[in-house]
């Protein structure tokens, strides 16, 4: 293994130490991560450039005549006028192939574990290694046959990348024709695994592809999202669901639980592949992910969750400019697995840090600022990566279906939802999970507001849930939401005149709303049982609370006192119900029967008085001699 790493480190990252065909330019100005060079004749927008004697890498982001503005993805200290700059002939691209799963990369796809082995805990400027291991041999199993006609996207063969992920080797975009040769073999990602005879001659196909991060991978057709992305978080799945192939935004102030929510989705969402992008956040949050994922057992496969996860880490102590590339690196990797026919969940934490990096570069370019100093094209840049999510028919004759679900956290200053990043994000996403610091301060997690959040996938997901979970799913959700909304209306009145001024029916509603908040919406991420709740348990738990509400209202109409209703022992059972193990769902049936039995056993004050009067009369009757 040590020899493999040594060989891997000696091979440079794509583009390093390669001679460009274009002329060498010279640096004329340096302003933080922005370097201006001249003489790069033929240079194109977003083309990779090597800057200085250390060959720092960046990309061209503006061209004015012979002046080329370069965004450098490493610290530019020591770079000055007269230093060399050289174009590399290709845009910023990522390597796609076996070896992605379980890896942790920086924002420009350098494997951090290999960098650490050779240069220590801090990234050395100019340090380069290959994104994918060139020495490891994979067992390639052909699926296609010799003589078969193939088009871009067709599956040529498979590699068992991890115990839970079958890596499907596809015909690269732009290649089509008849397979002249393919065989089962042990091969590296650069070895030829198939020969395809096309109109342009013979194409040698390897297990690795390269793709520009700013260009969406081709698809056959885009479809509307219809299936729920089951997360196991009750407030999300029941009230504000995300569909597979959907987009969601989690804005909230510091300490409101954005990262914990994304960690929960990363752990429990029923996606085949997880791509987690840490964009400008604190290093300890990525450390939590790294420590937890190898330890947590995937409930679907029994393997560690890291066996289906790719991590892209560009933390707050890494170069700011590289944040801008990290989200595009993550979405391109996600598209690659989507094209295989997998459901991918992409987490980005946080796009605010990404936008701040873009604001800094815009300021260095002396562009006209927009609101709060952000560039005027902020909204279009945000849309450019959110729109790459979706449910699609991938390229290929088999028309396999794949999805990318994009969940982006936003960190507006002070939780201000009027922040330009939040508003630009809300224009393109379909689900809004609003985090409230008041709920977080009250230790209510997830701190997702049930009054401000929304999901535009609600109708489609309700239809799916009624077919796959329970036909009463949407009716229960609507009734529970109406109770919570009515509670918010009554709270103002309660603050003015007190709860005693309310009618018995309204006081019952306030109590049922409390049960919904504390016994259903509140969920502990650190409790072994409560951290994940399946759809069946969610339906049963909400159902037993609404059963209590219905029977209690009937009891009040029959003349029962509210105090009697609120003292039945079953209420305590409801409070503990969220900790019922998933393999003991029959307990909910017993709990529902207990609620019905105890409600039926209640007697109204009038009936109680009549009973006492009958007993007194019986006692007063003269006894026989």
C-alpha positions in Angstrom: 0.0 0.0 0.0 2.8 2.4 0.8 4.4 1.7 -2.6 1.1 2.5 -4.3 0.8 5.8 -2.4 4.3 6.7 -3.3 3.7 6.0 -7.0 0.4 7.9 -6.8 2.0 10.9 -5.3 4.8 11.0 -7.9 2.1 11.3 -10.6 0.8 14.8 -10.7 -2.8 16.1 -10.8 -4.2 16.4 -14.3 -2.4 19.2 -16.0 0.6 19.5 -13.7 4.0 19.4 -15.4 2.4 19.1 -18.8 3.5 21.6 -21.4 0.9 23.7 -23.0 0.8 24.2 -26.7 0.1 27.9 -26.2 2.7 30.6 -25.5 3.7 31.4 -21.9 2.4 34.6 -20.5 3.5 36.8 -17.6 1.8 38.0 -14.4 1.3 41.8 -14.4 -0.8 42.2 -11.2 -1.7 40.3 -8.1 -4.7 41.1 -5.8 -5.3 38.3 -3.3 -6.6 35.2 -5.1 -6.9 37.3 -8.4 -4.0 37.3 -10.7 -3.9 39.3 -14.0 -1.6 38.0 -16.8 -0.9 38.9 -20.4 0.4 37.0 -23.3 -1.9 34.0 -22.9 -2.9 34.1 -26.6 -5.7 31.7 -27.3 -6.7 31.3 -23.7 -10.5 30.7 -23.2 -12.9 31.4 -20.4 -12.7 28.8 -17.5 -9.5 27.3 -19.0 -7.0 26.1 -16.4 -3.8 28.1 -15.9 -0.6 27.4 -14.0 0.8 30.4 -12.2 4.4 31.1 -10.9 7.3 28.8 -10.4 5.3 26.7 -8.0 2.7 26.2 -10.7 -0.3 27.2 -8.6 -3.5 26.4 -10.4 -6.4 28.6 -11.3 -8.8 29.3 -14.1 -9.5 32.2 -16.4 -12.6 34.1 -15.3 -12.4 37.3 -17.4 -10.8 38.3 -20.7 -10.3 41.9 -21.8 -8.1 42.1 -24.9 -4.7 40.7 -23.9 -5.5 40.9 -20.2 -6.5 37.6 -18.6 -8.0 37.6 -15.0 -7.2 34.3 -13.3 -8.9 33.0 -10.1 -6.1 31.1 -8.3 -7.2 28.2 -6.1 -4.2 28.5 -3.7 -2.6 31.2 -1.7 -0.8 33.7 -3.9 1.8 34.9 -1.4 5.1 35.3 -3.2 3.6 35.6 -6.7 4.5 38.9 -8.4 4.7 40.7 -11.7 6.9 38.9 -14.2 6.2 35.4 -12.9 5.2 32.9 -15.6 1.6 31.9 -16.4 0.7 29.1 -18.7 -2.6 27.8 -20.0 -3.3 24.0 -19.8 -5.6 23.6 -22.8 -8.6 22.4 -20.8 -11.2 23.7 -18.3 -11.3 22.8 -14.6 -12.3 19.1 -14.8 -12.8 16.1 -12.4 -11.8 12.5 -12.8 -14.7 10.1 -12.7 -14.2 6.4 -12.2 -13.8 3.6 -9.6 -12.2 4.9 -6.4 -14.5 7.9 -5.8 -16.6 6.2 -3.1 -15.2 6.7 0.4 -12.7 9.3 -0.8 -12.4 12.8 0.7 -11.3 15.6 -1.7 -10.6 19.3 -1.4 -12.6 21.7 -3.6 -10.6 20.9 -6.8 -10.6 17.1 -6.2 -7.2 16.6 -4.6 -7.4 13.6 -2.2 -6.7 15.0 1.2 -5.6 11.7 2.8 -2.8 11.3 0.2 -1.8 14.9 0.6 -1.6 14.5 4.4 0.6 11.4 4.1 3.2 13.2 2.1 3.0 16.9 3.1 1.5 16.8 6.6 -1.7 18.2 8.0 -1.6 21.5 6.0 -1.9 21.7 2.2 1.4 22.7 0.6 1.1 25.1 -2.3 1.6 23.3 -5.6 1.2 19.9 -4.0 -0.3 17.6 -6.6 -1.5 14.0 -6.7 -3.9 12.2 -8.9 -7.6 12.3 -7.9 -8.0 8.6 -8.6 -5.5 5.8 -7.9 -3.7 4.7 -11.1 -2.2 1.6 -9.5 -5.2 -0.2 -8.0 -6.6 -3.0 -10.1 -10.3 -3.5 -10.3 -12.2 -6.6 -11.4 -14.0 -5.5 -14.6 -17.0 -7.6 -15.5 -18.3 -7.0 -19.0 -22.0 -6.6 -19.5 -22.0 -5.6 -23.2 -20.9 -8.1 -25.8 -18.5 -8.0 -28.8 -20.3 -6.9 -32.0 -22.9 -4.9 -30.0 -23.8 -1.4 -31.2 -23.5 1.1 -28.3 -24.2 4.8 -27.9 -23.0 7.2 -25.2 -24.2 6.2 -21.8 -24.6 2.5 -22.5 -23.1 0.3 -19.7 -20.1 -1.7 -20.9 -19.4 -3.5 -17.6 -19.4 -3.3 -13.9 -16.9 -3.1 -11.0 -17.7 -3.8 -7.4 -16.3 -0.6 -6.0 -17.5 -1.2 -2.4 -19.7 -4.0 -0.9 -22.8 -1.8 -1.5 -21.9 0.1 -4.7 -21.7 -1.5 -8.1 -19.7 0.9 -10.3 -21.1 0.9 -13.8 -18.6 1.6 -16.5 -20.3 3.6 -19.2 -19.6 4.6 -22.8 -18.2 8.1 -22.6 -20.1 11.0 -24.1 -19.1 11.5 -27.8 -18.3 7.8 -28.4 -20.5 5.4 -30.3 -20.2 2.5 -32.6 -19.6 -1.3 -32.6 -17.7 -3.1 -29.8 -14.7 -4.7 -31.4 -13.2 -6.1 -28.2 -14.2 -6.4 -24.6 -13.2 -9.0 -21.9 -13.3 -9.7 -18.2 -10.0 -8.6 -16.7 -8.2 -7.1 -13.7 -7.4 -3.5 -14.8 -6.4 -0.1 -13.6 -8.6 2.9 -14.4 -6.2 3.8 -17.3 -6.1 0.4 -18.9 -8.2 -0.2 -22.0 -11.3 -2.3 -21.2 -13.1 -2.0 -24.5 -12.4 -1.1 -28.2 -15.3 0.6 -30.0 -15.2 1.0 -33.7 -16.9 4.3 -34.7 -17.2 6.6 -37.6 -14.1 8.5 -36.5 -12.1 5.3 -36.1 -11.2 3.1 -33.1 -11.8 4.4 -29.6 -10.0 2.9 -26.6 -12.4 3.1 -23.6 -11.0 3.0 -20.1 -12.8 3.0 -16.7 -12.0 6.7 -16.1 -13.7 9.7 -17.6 -12.9 13.4 -17.3 -15.6 16.0 -17.3 -15.6 19.9 -17.0 -17.2 20.8 -13.7 -19.1 23.8 -15.0 -20.8 21.8 -17.8 -23.8 19.6 -17.0 -23.5 16.0 -18.2 -25.8 15.1 -21.1 -29.2 13.3 -20.4 -31.9 11.9 -22.5 -34.9 13.4 -20.7 -35.8 15.3 -17.6 -38.8 14.1 -15.5 -40.9 15.7 -12.7 -40.0 14.4 -9.2 -42.7 12.2 -7.8 -41.1 9.8 -5.2 -40.4 10.9 -1.6 -36.8 11.0 -0.4 -37.4 9.3 2.9 -35.2 10.9 5.5 -36.5 9.5 8.8 -37.0 13.0 10.1 -40.7 13.4 11.1 -41.1 17.1 10.5 -39.5 16.7 7.0 -41.2 13.5 5.8 -44.7 14.3 7.1 -45.0 18.1 6.8 -42.4 19.4 4.3 -41.2 16.4 2.2 -38.5 16.5 -0.4 -39.0 14.4 -3.6 -36.1 12.4 -5.1 -34.6 14.8 -7.7 -35.8 17.8 -5.8 -34.1 20.9 -4.4 -34.2 22.1 -0.8 -32.8 25.1 1.1 -32.0 25.2 4.9 -31.5 28.8 6.0 -31.0 29.6 9.6 -28.8 31.6 12.1 -25.7 30.3 13.8 -26.4 27.4 16.2 -29.9 26.6 14.9 -28.9 23.1 13.7 -28.3 23.4 9.9 -25.3 21.1 10.0 -27.0 18.5 12.3 -30.0 18.4 9.9 -27.7 17.8 6.9 -25.7 15.2 8.9 -29.0 13.4 9.6 -30.0 13.5 6.0 -26.6 12.2 5.0 -26.9 9.3 7.4 -30.5 8.2 6.9 -31.9 9.4 3.5 -32.8 6.5 1.3 -30.4 7.6 -1.5 -28.0 5.1 -3.1 -25.1 7.6 -3.1 -24.3 10.5 -0.8 -22.1 13.4 -1.9 -21.3 15.8 1.0 -19.7 19.2 0.2 -18.3 21.1 3.2 -18.0 24.6 1.6 -16.2 27.1 3.9 -17.6 25.6 7.2 -15.5 24.9 10.3 -13.2 21.9 10.1 -14.7 20.3 13.2 -18.0 19.8 11.4 -16.3 17.8 8.6 -14.3 15.9 11.3 -17.7 14.8 12.8 -18.7 13.5 9.4 -15.4 11.7 9.0 -15.6 10.1 12.4 -19.2 9.1 12.3 -19.8 7.7 8.8 -17.4 4.8 9.2 -19.1 3.8 12.5 -22.8 4.2 11.5 -24.4 1.1 10.1 -26.5 1.7 7.0 -30.0 0.4 7.9 -30.5 -0.8 4.3 -27.2 -2.7 3.7 -25.7 -3.3 7.1 -22.4 -1.8 5.9 -20.8 1.4 7.1 -22.4 4.5 5.6 -19.0 5.7 4.3 -19.2 2.8 1.8 -21.7 4.9 -0.3 -20.4 8.4 0.4 -18.1 10.9 -1.4 -16.8 13.8 0.7 -15.6 17.2 -0.7 -14.1 19.3 2.0 -13.2 23.0 1.5 -13.2 24.2 5.1 -12.8 27.8 6.4 -9.0 27.5 6.8 -8.5 26.4 3.1 -8.1 28.9 0.2 -11.2 31.0 -0.2 -11.3 30.9 -4.0 -11.4 27.1 -4.0 -14.9 27.3 -2.3 -16.3 28.5 -5.6 -15.2 25.3 -7.4 -16.2 22.9 -4.6 -19.9 22.9 -5.2 -19.4 22.4 -8.9 -17.0 19.5 -8.2 -19.6 17.9 -6.0 -22.5 18.3 -8.5 -20.4 16.8 -11.3 -19.5 13.7 -9.2 -23.2 13.4 -8.3 -24.2 13.6 -12.0 -21.8 10.8 -12.8 -23.5 8.4 -10.3 -26.9 9.6 -11.4 -26.0 8.6 -15.0 -25.4 5.0 -13.7 -29.0 4.9 -12.6 -28.5 5.8 -8.9 -30.5 8.1 -6.6 -27.9 10.6 -5.3 -28.3 13.0 -2.4 -26.0 16.1 -2.6 -25.5 18.1 0.6 -23.8 21.5 0.4 -22.9 23.3 3.6 -23.0 26.2 3.2 -23.7 28.1 0.0 -23.4 31.4 1.9 -19.6 30.8 2.2 -19.6 29.9 -1.5 -21.3 33.2 -2.3 -18.9 35.1 0.0 -15.9 33.8 -2.1 -17.7 34.9 -5.2 -18.2 38.4 -3.7 -14.5 38.7 -2.9 -13.5 37.8 -6.4 -16.1 40.2 -7.9 -14.7 43.0 -5.7 -11.1 42.2 -6.9 -12.4 42.4 -10.5 -13.8 45.8 -9.7 -17.3 44.8 -10.9 -20.3 46.9 -10.2 -21.7 45.5 -6.9 -25.2 44.4 -6.4 -27.1 44.1 -3.1 -24.9 43.9 0.0 -21.8 43.8 -2.3 -22.7 40.6 -4.0 -22.2 40.5 -7.8 -25.3 41.2 -9.8 -25.2 37.7 -11.3 -25.5 36.0 -7.9 -28.9 34.6 -8.7 -27.9 33.1 -12.0 -24.8 31.5 -10.5 -26.9 29.9 -7.7 -29.4 28.7 -10.3 -26.6 27.2 -12.4 -25.9 24.4 -9.9 -29.4 24.0 -8.4 -30.8 23.4 -11.8 -28.5 20.4 -12.3 -30.5 18.5 -9.8 -33.5 16.5 -10.9 -35.0 13.2 -11.9 -33.8 12.2 -15.4 -33.7 9.5 -18.0 -29.9 9.0 -18.4 -28.2 8.6 -21.8 -28.1 5.1 -23.1 -30.4 2.6 -24.8 -31.8 1.1 -21.6 -33.3 4.5 -20.5 -32.4 4.0 -16.9 -33.7 6.5 -14.4 -31.5 8.4 -11.9 -32.0 11.4 -9.6 -30.0 14.1 -7.8 -31.6 15.6 -4.7 -29.8 18.9 -3.8 -30.0 20.1 -0.2 -28.2 23.4 0.4 -27.6 25.1 3.8 -27.6 28.9 3.8 -26.1 30.9 6.7 -27.5 34.4 6.5 -26.1 36.9 9.1 -28.3 36.8 12.2 -30.7 34.5 10.4 -32.0 37.3 8.2 -34.1 35.7 5.5 -34.0 38.9 3.4 -30.3 38.2 2.8 -29.6 38.1 -1.0 -28.2 34.6 -0.9 -31.4 33.3 0.8 -33.7 35.2 -1.6 -31.8 34.1 -4.7 -31.9 30.5 -3.5 -35.6 30.6 -2.7 -36.3 31.6 -6.3 -34.9 28.3 -7.6 -35.6 25.7 -4.9 -38.9 23.9 -4.2 -38.6 23.1 -0.5 -37.9 25.6 2.2 -36.9 24.4 5.7 -36.8 27.5 7.8 -34.7 27.1 11.0 -35.7 29.3 14.0 -33.3 30.3 16.8 -36.3 30.5 19.2 -36.9 26.8 18.7 -33.2 26.0 19.0 -32.9 28.1 22.2 -35.8 26.0 23.6 -33.9 22.8 22.7 -36.4 21.9 20.1 -34.6 20.0 17.3 -34.9 19.8 14.4 -35.6 23.6 14.8 -37.6 23.7 11.5 -40.5 26.1 11.7 -43.8 24.5 10.9 -45.3 27.9 10.2 -42.8 29.4 7.8 -41.5 26.3 6.0 -43.1 24.9 2.8 -42.7 22.1 0.2 -43.9 22.5 -3.4 -43.7 18.8 -3.8 -46.5 18.2 -1.3 -49.2 17.1 -3.8 -47.0 14.7 -5.7 -45.4 13.2 -2.5 -48.9 12.9 -0.8 -50.1 10.8 -3.8 -47.0 8.6 -3.5 -47.3 8.3 0.3 -50.9 7.2 0.1 -50.0 4.4 -2.3 -46.8 3.3 -0.5 -47.3 4.3 3.2 -51.0 4.6 4.1 -54.1 6.0 2.4 -54.8 8.4 5.3 -51.4 10.0 5.1 -52.4 13.4 3.6 -55.6 13.7 5.7 -53.6 13.2 8.9 -51.0 15.8 7.7 -53.6 18.4 6.9 -55.4 17.9 10.3 -52.2 18.1 12.3 -51.1 21.3 10.4 -54.4 22.9 11.0 -54.1 22.3 14.7 -50.6 23.9 14.7 -51.7 26.9 12.7 -54.7 27.4 15.0 -52.4 27.2 18.0 -50.3 30.1 16.7 -53.5 32.2 16.3 -54.6 31.4 19.9 -51.2 32.1 21.4 -51.6 35.9 21.0 -54.9 35.8 22.8 -53.4 33.6 25.6 -50.6 36.2 26.1 -53.2 38.9 26.5 -55.9 37.4 28.7 -54.5 34.0 29.8 -55.3 30.4 28.9 -58.2 30.2 31.4 -60.2 32.6 29.1 -60.3 30.1 26.3 -63.1 27.6 25.8 -62.6 24.0 26.7 -62.4 23.1 23.0 -59.6 25.6 22.4 -57.7 24.6 25.6 -57.9 21.0 24.3 -56.5 22.2 20.9 -53.6 23.9 22.7 -52.8 20.6 24.6 -53.0 18.6 21.4 -50.7 21.1 19.7 -48.2 20.7 22.5 -48.4 16.9 22.0 -47.7 17.4 18.3 -44.7 19.7 19.0 -43.1 17.7 21.9 -44.1 14.1 21.0 -44.0 14.2 17.2 -42.0 17.2 15.8 -39.3 17.1 18.4 -36.7 14.4 17.5 -33.4 13.6 19.0 -30.5 13.0 16.6 -28.5 11.4 19.4 -31.1 8.8 20.6 -30.5 5.4 19.1 -34.2 4.8 18.4 -35.5 8.3 17.9 -32.8 9.4 15.4 -34.7 7.7 12.6 -38.4 7.1 12.1 -39.8 5.1 9.2 -42.9 6.1 7.4 -45.1 3.4 9.0 -44.1 4.6 12.5 -44.5 8.2 11.5 -48.1 7.5 10.4 -48.9 5.5 13.5 -47.4 8.0 15.9 -49.3 10.9 14.3 -52.4 8.8 14.1 -52.6 8.0 17.8 -52.2 11.7 18.7 -55.0 12.6 16.3 -57.1 9.7 17.7 -56.8 11.2 21.1 -57.8 14.6 19.7 -60.9 13.2 18.0 -62.1 11.2 21.0 -61.4 14.0 23.5 -63.5 16.4 21.4 -66.3 13.8 21.4 -66.0 13.5 25.2 -66.3 17.3 25.7 -69.4 17.3 23.5 -70.9 14.6 25.8 -70.4 16.8 28.8 -67.0 15.5 30.1 -64.7 18.0 31.9 -61.4 18.9 30.2 -59.5 18.0 33.3 -60.8 14.5 33.2 -59.8 14.1 29.6 -56.3 15.4 30.2 -55.7 13.0 33.1 -56.1 9.7 31.4 -53.0 7.5 31.7 -52.7 7.0 27.9 -51.3 10.5 27.5 -48.1 9.4 29.2 -47.9 6.4 26.8 -48.3 8.8 23.8 -45.4 10.9 25.1 -43.2 7.8 25.2 -44.4 6.4 21.8 -41.6 7.9 19.7 -39.2 5.6 21.5 -41.0 2.5 20.4 -38.6 0.3 18.5 -39.4 -0.1 14.8 -39.8 -3.9 15.2 -42.6 -3.5 17.8 -45.3 -1.6 15.9 -48.0 -3.6 17.6 -47.5 -1.4 20.6 -49.2 1.4 18.7 -52.3 -0.8 18.3 -52.4 -1.4 22.0 -51.9 2.3 22.7 -54.7 3.2 20.4 -57.0 0.7 22.2 -56.0 2.1 25.5 -56.9 5.6 24.5 -60.3 4.4 23.3 -60.9 2.3 26.4 -60.0 5.1 28.8 -62.1 7.7 26.9 -65.1 5.4 27.0 -64.6 4.9 30.7 -65.0 8.6 31.5 -68.2 9.8 33.1 -69.6 13.3 32.9 -70.2 15.3 36.1 -74.0 14.9 35.7 -73.7 11.1 35.4 -71.3 11.1 38.4 -73.8 13.1 40.4 -76.7 10.8 39.4 -74.6 7.8 40.4 -73.8 9.3 43.8 -77.5 10.2 44.4 -78.6 6.7 43.6 -76.0 5.3 46.0 -77.2 7.7 48.8 -80.8 6.7 48.2 -79.9 3.0 48.4 -78.1 3.6 51.7 -81.1 5.4 53.1 -83.6 2.6 52.4 -84.8 0.9 55.6 -83.4 -2.6 56.0 -85.7 -5.5 56.8 -86.1 -6.8 60.3 
